[in-house]
Amino acid sequence: MAGELIVVMRPEAAADETEAVLERIRMTGFGVHTTMVGERLLISVEAGGDTAELEEMLPQMDGVVRAVPVQSPYKLVAKEASDGPSAVPIGPTALIGGGHFGVIAGPCAVEDADQLFAAAEAVRRAGAVAMRGGAYKPRSSPYSFQGLGTQGLRLLAEAKARTGLAIVTEVLDPRHVEAVAAVADVLQVGARNMQNFALLREVGQGQRPVLLKRGMTATYEEWLMAAEYILAAGNPNVILCERGVRSFETYTRNMFDVAAIPVVHQLSHLPVIADPSHGAGRWRMVHPLALAAVAAGADGLLVEVHPNPARALSDGAQSLTPDNFSRLMAAVLTLRATLRGEQPALRQP
């Protein structure tokens, strides 16, 4: 697409240098949009004509790193918009992406204190960097368990205080973003809401990192365009999550698209994690799908773990027991060390 251009400013660029670049672009008749990605200011030159002259001239101006033509309809999430893979914070101490790997684990839904605290302690011992758990649940049936709402948020806050784990939980409604963000370290936008543009804009205007799941029938471009909404609203911290797409097969819940991981890494600087639990919907398949995702270059995993899956109020069939999750974590550690050509170090509980 002609006329698409991203101008990358130096982190230390002075305000007058940035203003001079913006004024030069406006003088040529183009509109501009600015956003921060990490520590860098990106200037997006709006489409509408030939930007070849700007592409040649802007890198000579003070404060400019480069001016990069972008052929895709998404500009801020495009690989060209960053110096390298982005790292997104997961709580105060962990990162995902940019060479950092992390596992987020916990129950599909917060059911009660005993269930949540047992799951939190189990995933912490096994090496997870964050806990997942839904206080609000989007369900296909209005009669299914919808989550505990504000009570679930209070329990998540207590689990965080007990274990030190960062919290990842889903937000369904733009009106709930502030309340959920008061507890969660990462806001999850689920597959059903991937193209809820009002919600994407709202989480984009906040400060919390966003875990964006791929929609059930979404193409790669649609998925990345959804992420573009978040970055365009001002939030650069987005983690993409492949969780399987719908297909004609009925044996599994979804068709896990492992190719999405290397493909999206070629298209975008954003980290990509995998959800092998939703990938097939059967707990016995979580282990092999998780290892396939790691081998394909995933920056992390999102795994459902329940202390008693047979009694789970949602998604028990795809949830691992704490023992099975611990075995998975050991296998992931071994595989990642092998891929790096290292001797794996055994984690002590």
Number of C-alpha atoms within 10 A of each C-alpha: 12 14 16 21 26 25 24 25 24 18 14 10 15 12 9 11 16 19 11 14 20 19 12 16 19 13 10 11 11 18 14 16 12 17 17 19 19 15 11 18 19 23 24 24 24 17 16 13 12 13 19 12 9 17 17 12 12 19 18 12 14 16 21 20 18 19 24 18 20 20 14 14 15 21 25 30 27 23 20 20 25 19 11 12 15 25 22 23 19 24 19 10 9 16 19 24 21 15 11 15 20 20 22 26 30 33 28 25 27 30 21 12 16 12 16 25 20 16 27 30 19 23 29 20 15 21 20 24 23 26 32 31 28 24 24 23 22 18 13 9 8 8 7 12 15 18 22 18 15 14 15 21 25 15 22 29 17 16 22 20 11 12 16 17 27 25 26 29 28 25 27 19 15 15 11 15 19 15 12 23 22 11 20 26 24 28 25 24 26 23 22 16 21 21 20 16 14 13 22 25 21 19 27 24 15 17 15 24 25 28 24 27 26 28 24 18 14 16 13 15 14 16 22 24 21 24 31 24 23 27 24 22 17 19 25 26 25 27 26 22 28 30 26 28 20 16 13 8 9 9 10 16 18 22 20 24 16 23 11 22 23 14 12 21 18 11 17 22 22 29 27 27 30 31 24 31 31 25 25 22 22 20 21 15 15 25 20 13 20 27 21 17 27 23 16 15 19 26 27 25 26 25 28 31 31 28 22 16 20 13 11 18 16 21 21 21 15 25 29 27 20 24 14 16 25 20 14 20 21 17 17 22 18 16 18 18 14 13 11 9 9 11 10 16 10 9 11 7 9
